[in-house]
Amino acid sequence: MTQETENTTLFSSLNLSPAVLQGIEEAGFTSCTPIQARALPPLLAGRDVAGQAQTGTGKTAAFLVAVFEHLLRHPPADERRPNQVRALILAPTRELAVQIYNDAVTLGKHTGLTFAAVYGGTGYEEQAQRLREGVDVLIGTPGRTIDYFKQHLFDLRHAQAVVLDEADRMFDLGFIKDVRYLLRRCPPPEQRLGLLFSATLSWRVTELAYEHMNDPGIIRVEPEQVTAEKVRQVLYHTANAEKIPLLIGLLKRMDAHRTIVFVNTKHQAERVWGYLEGNGIKAAILSGDVPQNKRLRLLQQFQSGELPVMVGTDVAARGLHIPDVSHVINFDLPQEAEDYVHRIGRTARAGAEGDAISFACENYVYSLPEIEDYIGYKLPVEAVDESLLGEVQPPVRRERRKRPPGGGGRGRGGGGRPHGEGGRQRQGRRGSGRRQD
């Protein structure tokens, strides 16, 4: 959970319930960020809001505070059953769902509301049992949420608030049909509070807002600049053969105590990981097909400093809040300009400083003009000096887990889950591969 304290709007001036305000104060927040200052007044007045805000601007706290306050001011109907959720929050990725859940527990601990997070890859029966026991605020990824909904573990007929976070990412990952499926099972828009947040309010996102919300107010909080102010950016024009020596050389020269190395493909992630481990640099891979329990364990080790380097594909670029990331290295330049901003936004969060280093190689240099046009300036270039290139030892090979006979199956007995994110894949954008939420 991130929070800036430069805005002059105080949470104490918003006429919030004592229980909500106590959670905010204990989290250390006093002043609103720009998106909070603009979104909370209409939301607290009961008006739907579609907001444009970048990651790290405090939008999670904005919609959680609004939802908690709405539920406290509007008690549930007497006939509501415990498994009829009062608020539904949809997120595109497992990591973002976990982050929202953790923030909800922190901010809402004095409200008396109950929370649950459902997402694929782990904890299928535990999550199902939590829903059977009853929950007020359900936070989930679309596929796993639909899976439990179709099993009648909960229903949405008494949903008083619905939040769609990172709506643009829902489109990118191909989940929008599932989102619409769930929204149509909720009460009509005029009978619930609707909140939508997105990094961009494109025509498809605004169409979704007007289709499933009650005359939403549109709020755009434009950053003063596209990239974070305190990110020191540098670009190296490299030959393909120089990329590994340059990466190893840079990592051994600098204090890269918490570094994310971004690549464009899973194959490249495994290759880079192998060279890092082979050259004495402890690293791990974070990509779409890493099992959820392992992903969470690796993220915890990374945040604690036990694991200094994480090699990630773009699944790690959004929906993660990892404090104190020292360096982001674009081993491969991203093929979409917006992804460059999302990647380097992992560092220099909440006013901190950070470094973003990019390699413009023979394969991906063609993305550079689009990136520079998007951010509005030329990236500073440094020469690839021989002294920067590290001596490279052979890579280690990653051990492969043996699959059970028959490929492990897709049904319940084989560990797969129909409609759950652990067993259900979606077509990613540009048709370049398949992703799961």
C-alpha positions as CSV (number, residue, x, y, z in Angstrom):
1,M,0.0,0.0,0.0
2,T,1.5,3.3,-1.0
3,Q,0.7,6.7,0.2
4,E,1.9,10.2,-0.6
5,T,1.5,13.1,1.9
6,E,1.9,16.2,-0.3
7,N,-1.8,16.9,-0.8
8,T,-3.6,19.2,1.5
9,T,-6.9,17.3,1.7
10,L,-7.0,15.5,5.1
11,F,-8.8,12.2,5.6
12,S,-10.1,13.7,8.9
13,S,-12.0,16.3,6.8
14,L,-14.0,13.8,4.9
15,N,-16.6,12.9,7.5
16,L,-15.6,9.3,7.7
17,S,-16.8,6.8,10.2
18,P,-14.6,6.5,13.3
19,A,-13.9,2.8,12.5
20,V,-12.7,3.7,9.0
21,L,-10.7,6.7,10.1
22,Q,-9.0,4.6,12.8
23,G,-7.8,2.1,10.2
24,I,-6.5,5.0,8.1
25,E,-4.7,6.6,11.0
26,E,-3.1,3.3,12.1
27,A,-1.8,2.8,8.6
28,G,0.0,6.1,8.9
29,F,-2.0,8.1,6.5
30,T,-3.2,11.6,7.1
31,S,-3.4,13.4,3.7
32,C,-5.0,12.3,0.5
33,T,-3.2,11.7,-2.7
34,P,-4.6,13.5,-5.8
35,I,-6.8,10.5,-6.9
36,Q,-8.1,10.1,-3.3
37,A,-8.8,13.8,-2.9
38,R,-10.8,13.9,-6.2
39,A,-12.5,10.4,-6.1
40,L,-13.6,10.1,-2.4
41,P,-16.0,13.1,-2.1
42,P,-18.3,11.9,-5.0
43,L,-18.0,8.3,-3.9
44,L,-18.9,9.2,-0.3
45,A,-21.9,11.0,-1.6
46,G,-23.0,7.8,-3.3
47,R,-22.0,8.6,-6.9
48,D,-20.3,6.1,-9.2
49,V,-16.7,7.0,-10.3
50,A,-14.5,5.9,-13.2
51,G,-11.0,7.0,-12.4
52,Q,-7.8,7.1,-14.4
53,A,-4.7,6.8,-12.2
54,Q,-1.3,5.1,-12.4
55,T,-0.1,2.4,-10.2
56,G,1.3,3.6,-6.9
57,T,-1.0,6.7,-6.7
58,G,-3.2,5.5,-3.8
59,K,-6.2,4.3,-5.8
60,T,-6.4,1.0,-3.8
61,A,-6.9,2.9,-0.5
62,A,-9.4,5.2,-2.3
63,F,-11.7,2.5,-3.4
64,L,-11.3,0.5,-0.1
65,V,-12.2,3.5,2.0
66,A,-15.2,4.3,-0.2
67,V,-16.5,0.7,-0.1
68,F,-16.1,0.4,3.7
69,E,-17.8,3.7,4.3
70,H,-20.7,2.7,1.9
71,L,-21.2,-0.6,3.7
72,L,-21.2,0.9,7.1
73,R,-23.7,3.6,6.1
74,H,-26.0,1.2,4.4
75,P,-26.6,-1.9,6.6
76,P,-27.5,-5.1,4.7
77,A,-31.1,-6.3,4.3
78,D,-32.5,-8.5,7.0
79,E,-32.9,-11.4,4.6
80,R,-29.3,-11.4,3.4
81,R,-27.5,-14.7,4.1
82,P,-23.8,-14.8,5.2
83,N,-22.6,-16.2,1.8
84,Q,-24.3,-13.3,-0.1
85,V,-21.4,-10.9,-0.5
86,R,-21.9,-7.2,0.1
87,A,-19.0,-6.0,-2.1
88,L,-17.2,-7.5,-5.0
89,I,-13.7,-6.3,-6.0
90,L,-12.2,-7.7,-9.2
91,A,-8.5,-7.6,-10.1
92,P,-6.7,-9.0,-13.2
93,T,-3.9,-10.8,-11.4
94,R,-3.3,-13.0,-8.4
95,E,-0.7,-10.7,-7.0
96,L,-2.9,-7.6,-7.2
97,A,-5.8,-9.5,-5.5
98,V,-3.5,-10.5,-2.7
99,Q,-2.2,-6.9,-2.4
100,I,-5.8,-5.5,-2.2
101,Y,-6.8,-8.1,0.4
102,N,-3.8,-7.2,2.6
103,D,-4.6,-3.5,2.3
104,A,-8.3,-4.3,3.1
105,V,-7.3,-6.2,6.3
106,T,-5.1,-3.2,7.3
107,L,-7.5,-0.4,6.6
108,G,-10.7,-2.3,7.6
109,K,-9.7,-4.0,10.7
110,H,-12.0,-1.9,12.9
111,T,-15.0,-2.0,10.7
112,G,-16.3,-5.5,11.7
113,L,-16.4,-6.4,8.0
114,T,-15.0,-9.8,6.8
115,F,-12.8,-10.3,3.8
116,A,-11.8,-13.1,1.5
117,A,-9.5,-13.3,-1.5
118,V,-10.0,-15.9,-4.3
119,Y,-7.4,-16.5,-7.0
120,G,-6.0,-19.4,-9.0
121,G,-3.0,-21.6,-8.5
122,T,-3.4,-22.4,-4.8
123,G,-5.7,-22.9,-1.9
124,Y,-8.7,-24.1,-3.8
125,E,-10.5,-25.9,-0.9
126,E,-9.4,-23.3,1.7
127,Q,-10.8,-20.5,-0.4
128,A,-14.0,-22.4,-1.0
129,Q,-14.5,-23.0,2.7
130,R,-14.0,-19.4,3.4
131,L,-16.8,-18.5,1.1
132,R,-19.1,-21.1,2.7
133,E,-18.5,-19.5,6.1
134,G,-19.7,-16.2,4.7
135,V,-17.9,-13.0,3.7
136,D,-18.7,-9.3,3.3
137,V,-16.1,-8.2,0.9
138,L,-14.9,-10.6,-1.8
139,I,-11.7,-9.8,-3.7
140,G,-10.9,-12.0,-6.6
141,T,-9.6,-12.7,-10.1
142,P,-12.4,-13.3,-12.6
143,G,-11.9,-17.0,-13.4
144,R,-11.7,-18.4,-9.9
145,T,-14.5,-16.1,-8.8
146,I,-16.8,-17.5,-11.6
147,D,-15.8,-21.0,-10.7
148,Y,-17.0,-20.6,-7.1
149,F,-20.1,-18.6,-8.2
150,K,-21.2,-21.5,-10.5
151,Q,-20.8,-23.8,-7.6
152,H,-23.3,-21.6,-5.6
153,L,-20.8,-21.0,-2.9
154,F,-21.8,-17.3,-2.9
155,D,-24.1,-15.1,-4.8
156,L,-24.2,-11.4,-5.8
157,R,-27.9,-10.5,-5.3
158,H,-27.0,-8.4,-2.3
159,A,-23.9,-6.7,-3.6
160,Q,-23.9,-3.1,-2.5
161,A,-20.6,-2.1,-4.1
162,V,-18.6,-3.4,-7.1
163,V,-15.0,-2.4,-7.9
164,L,-13.2,-3.1,-11.1
165,D,-9.5,-2.4,-10.7
166,E,-7.0,-2.1,-13.6
167,A,-9.8,-2.4,-16.1
168,D,-7.5,-1.9,-19.1
169,R,-5.5,-4.9,-17.9
170,M,-8.7,-7.0,-17.9
171,F,-9.0,-6.3,-21.6
172,D,-5.4,-7.0,-22.3
173,L,-5.5,-10.4,-20.6
174,G,-8.8,-11.4,-22.2
175,F,-11.0,-11.5,-19.1
176,I,-13.6,-8.9,-20.0
177,K,-16.3,-11.5,-20.9
178,D,-15.9,-12.9,-17.4
179,V,-16.1,-9.5,-15.9
180,R,-19.3,-8.7,-17.7
181,Y,-20.7,-12.1,-16.7
182,L,-20.2,-11.2,-13.0
183,L,-21.4,-7.7,-13.3
184,R,-24.7,-8.9,-14.8
185,R,-25.3,-11.1,-11.8
186,C,-25.1,-8.1,-9.5
187,P,-28.1,-5.7,-8.7
188,P,-28.7,-3.0,-11.3
189,P,-26.2,-0.2,-11.3
190,E,-28.6,2.3,-9.7
191,Q,-28.9,-0.1,-6.7
192,R,-25.2,-0.3,-5.9
193,L,-22.0,1.8,-5.8
194,G,-19.8,1.3,-8.8
195,L,-16.1,2.0,-9.0
196,L,-13.7,1.5,-11.9
197,F,-10.0,2.3,-12.0
198,S,-7.7,2.1,-15.0
199,A,-4.3,3.4,-16.0
200,T,-6.0,4.6,-19.2
201,L,-9.6,5.5,-19.8
202,S,-9.7,4.3,-23.4
203,W,-12.9,4.1,-25.4
204,R,-13.4,0.4,-24.5
205,V,-12.9,1.1,-20.8
206,T,-15.3,4.1,-20.8
207,E,-17.8,2.0,-22.7
208,L,-17.6,-0.7,-20.0
209,A,-18.1,2.0,-17.4
210,Y,-21.2,3.5,-19.0
211,E,-22.6,0.0,-19.7
212,H,-22.4,-1.3,-16.1
213,M,-22.3,1.9,-13.9
214,N,-24.9,4.5,-13.0
215,D,-23.8,7.7,-14.8
216,P,-20.3,7.6,-13.5
217,G,-18.2,10.7,-12.9
218,I,-15.0,10.6,-14.9
219,I,-11.9,11.5,-13.0
220,R,-8.5,11.8,-14.7
221,V,-5.4,12.3,-12.6
222,E,-2.6,12.9,-15.0
223,P,0.9,12.5,-13.7
224,E,3.1,15.5,-14.1
225,Q,5.3,13.3,-16.2
226,V,4.7,9.8,-17.6
227,T,7.6,8.2,-15.7
228,A,8.4,8.7,-12.0
229,E,10.4,11.8,-11.4
230,K,13.1,10.1,-9.2
231,V,13.9,7.3,-11.6
232,R,17.4,7.6,-13.0
233,Q,17.2,6.2,-16.5
234,V,20.0,5.1,-18.8
235,L,20.1,3.2,-22.1
236,Y,22.9,1.0,-23.5
237,H,22.9,0.1,-27.2
238,T,24.2,-3.5,-27.1
239,A,24.9,-6.3,-29.5
240,N,23.0,-9.5,-28.6
241,A,26.3,-11.2,-27.5
242,E,27.0,-8.3,-25.1
243,K,23.8,-8.5,-23.1
244,I,24.7,-11.3,-20.7
245,P,28.2,-10.0,-20.0
246,L,26.8,-6.4,-19.5
247,L,24.1,-7.6,-17.1
248,I,26.5,-9.6,-15.0
249,G,29.0,-6.8,-15.0
250,L,26.5,-4.2,-13.9
251,L,25.0,-6.4,-11.2
252,K,28.4,-7.1,-9.7
253,R,29.5,-3.4,-9.8
254,M,26.4,-1.8,-8.2
255,D,24.5,-2.3,-5.0
256,A,21.6,-4.1,-6.6
257,H,20.1,-5.4,-3.4
258,R,16.6,-5.7,-4.8
259,T,16.6,-5.8,-8.6
260,I,14.0,-6.8,-11.1
261,V,15.3,-7.9,-14.5
262,F,12.6,-7.8,-17.2
263,V,12.6,-10.0,-20.3
264,N,10.0,-10.6,-23.0
265,T,9.7,-14.4,-23.0
266,K,9.7,-17.3,-20.5
267,H,12.5,-18.9,-22.5
268,Q,14.6,-15.8,-22.1
269,A,13.8,-15.7,-18.4
270,E,15.2,-19.2,-17.9
271,R,18.3,-18.4,-20.0
272,V,19.0,-15.2,-18.0
273,W,18.4,-17.0,-14.7
274,G,20.8,-19.7,-15.6
275,Y,23.6,-17.3,-16.3
276,L,23.0,-15.3,-13.1
277,E,23.0,-18.5,-11.0
278,G,26.1,-19.8,-12.9
279,N,27.9,-16.6,-12.1
280,G,27.2,-16.4,-8.4
281,I,24.2,-14.1,-8.5
282,K,21.2,-15.5,-6.6
283,A,18.0,-15.1,-8.6
284,A,14.5,-16.5,-9.2
285,I,12.0,-16.4,-12.1
286,L,8.6,-14.8,-11.8
287,S,6.4,-15.6,-14.8
288,G,2.8,-16.5,-15.5
289,D,3.2,-20.3,-15.1
290,V,5.0,-20.3,-11.7
291,P,2.7,-22.0,-9.2
292,Q,0.9,-19.5,-7.0
293,N,2.3,-20.8,-3.6
294,K,5.8,-20.6,-5.0
295,R,5.2,-17.1,-6.5
296,L,4.1,-15.8,-3.1
297,R,7.1,-17.4,-1.4
298,L,9.5,-15.9,-3.9
299,L,8.0,-12.5,-3.6
300,Q,8.3,-12.7,0.2
301,Q,12.0,-13.7,-0.1
302,F,12.5,-10.8,-2.6
303,Q,10.9,-8.3,-0.3
304,S,12.9,-9.5,2.7
305,G,16.2,-9.1,0.8
306,E,16.9,-12.8,0.9
307,L,16.6,-13.0,-2.8
308,P,18.4,-10.0,-4.5
309,V,17.4,-10.5,-8.1
310,M,14.0,-11.4,-9.7
311,V,13.8,-12.2,-13.4
312,G,10.3,-11.5,-14.6
313,T,8.1,-11.3,-17.7
314,D,5.5,-8.6,-17.9
315,V,3.2,-10.5,-15.6
316,A,5.4,-8.9,-12.9
317,A,5.1,-5.4,-14.3
318,R,1.7,-4.5,-12.9
319,G,-0.3,-5.2,-9.8
320,L,2.7,-5.7,-7.6
321,H,3.7,-3.4,-4.8
322,I,7.3,-4.3,-3.7
323,P,8.8,-1.6,-1.6
324,D,12.4,-0.4,-2.0
325,V,13.2,-1.9,-5.4
326,S,16.6,-0.5,-6.1
327,H,17.0,-1.2,-9.8
328,V,14.9,-2.2,-12.8
329,I,16.8,-3.6,-15.7
330,N,15.1,-4.0,-19.1
331,F,17.2,-6.9,-20.4
332,D,14.8,-6.8,-23.4
333,L,13.1,-3.6,-24.3
334,P,9.3,-4.1,-24.1
335,Q,7.4,-4.2,-27.4
336,E,4.7,-1.8,-26.0
337,A,5.6,1.7,-24.9
338,E,3.2,1.6,-21.9
339,D,4.9,-1.5,-20.6
340,Y,8.2,0.4,-20.3
341,V,6.5,2.8,-17.9
342,H,4.9,0.0,-15.9
343,R,8.2,-1.8,-15.6
344,I,10.3,1.1,-14.4
345,G,7.5,2.1,-12.1
346,R,8.4,-0.8,-9.9
347,T,11.2,1.4,-8.5
348,A,11.2,4.9,-7.1
349,R,7.8,4.3,-5.5
350,A,6.2,6.6,-2.8
351,G,8.8,9.3,-3.3
352,A,11.9,7.0,-3.2
353,E,14.7,7.0,-5.7
354,G,15.6,4.2,-8.1
355,D,17.5,3.3,-11.3
356,A,16.1,2.0,-14.6
357,I,18.6,0.5,-17.0
358,S,17.6,-0.6,-20.5
359,F,19.4,-2.6,-23.2
360,A,18.6,-1.7,-26.8
361,C,19.7,-4.8,-28.6
362,E,19.5,-6.0,-32.2
363,N,16.2,-7.7,-31.6
364,Y,14.2,-5.0,-29.7
365,V,15.8,-1.7,-30.6
366,Y,12.9,-1.0,-33.0
367,S,10.7,-0.4,-29.9
368,L,12.9,2.5,-28.8
369,P,11.4,5.3,-30.9
370,E,7.8,4.4,-29.7
371,I,9.0,4.3,-26.1
372,E,10.7,7.7,-26.4
373,D,7.7,9.2,-28.2
374,Y,5.4,7.9,-25.4
375,I,7.5,9.3,-22.5
376,G,8.2,12.5,-24.3
377,Y,12.0,12.6,-24.3
378,K,15.1,10.7,-25.4
379,L,16.6,8.3,-22.9
380,P,20.1,9.1,-21.8
381,V,22.6,6.9,-23.5
382,E,25.9,5.5,-22.1
383,A,28.5,3.7,-24.0
384,V,29.1,0.0,-23.5
385,D,32.7,0.2,-22.2
386,E,34.8,-3.0,-22.0
387,S,35.2,-2.4,-18.3
388,L,31.4,-2.8,-17.8
389,L,31.4,-6.3,-19.3
390,G,31.7,-9.1,-16.7
391,E,33.6,-12.3,-17.2
392,V,30.9,-14.9,-17.9
393,Q,30.9,-18.5,-16.5
394,P,28.7,-21.2,-18.0
395,P,25.0,-21.1,-17.0
396,V,23.4,-23.6,-14.7
397,R,20.5,-25.7,-15.9
398,R,17.1,-25.4,-14.2
399,E,15.7,-28.7,-12.8
400,R,12.4,-29.7,-14.4
401,R,9.6,-31.1,-12.3
402,K,8.4,-34.4,-13.6
403,R,4.8,-34.5,-14.7
404,P,2.6,-37.3,-13.5
405,P,1.4,-39.9,-16.0
406,G,-1.2,-38.4,-18.3
407,G,0.0,-34.8,-17.9
408,G,-1.5,-34.4,-14.5
409,G,-5.1,-34.1,-15.7
410,R,-7.3,-31.1,-15.9
411,G,-10.1,-32.2,-13.6
412,R,-10.3,-32.0,-9.8
413,G,-8.4,-35.2,-9.2
414,G,-5.4,-34.0,-11.3
415,G,-5.1,-30.7,-9.5
416,G,-6.6,-28.6,-12.3
417,R,-9.7,-26.5,-11.7
418,P,-12.3,-25.8,-14.3
419,H,-12.7,-22.0,-14.6
420,G,-10.1,-21.4,-11.8
421,E,-7.0,-19.5,-12.7
422,G,-4.8,-22.5,-11.8
423,G,-6.4,-24.5,-14.6
424,R,-7.8,-22.0,-17.0
425,Q,-5.8,-19.9,-19.5
426,R,-6.6,-16.9,-21.6
427,Q,-5.3,-15.5,-24.8
428,G,-2.9,-12.6,-24.1
429,R,-2.8,-9.5,-26.3
430,R,-1.2,-9.6,-29.7
431,G,-1.8,-13.3,-29.8
432,S,1.8,-13.9,-28.6
433,G,1.1,-16.4,-26.0
434,R,-1.3,-17.6,-23.3
435,R,-1.6,-16.1,-19.9
436,Q,-3.5,-16.9,-16.7
437,D,-4.8,-14.6,-14.1
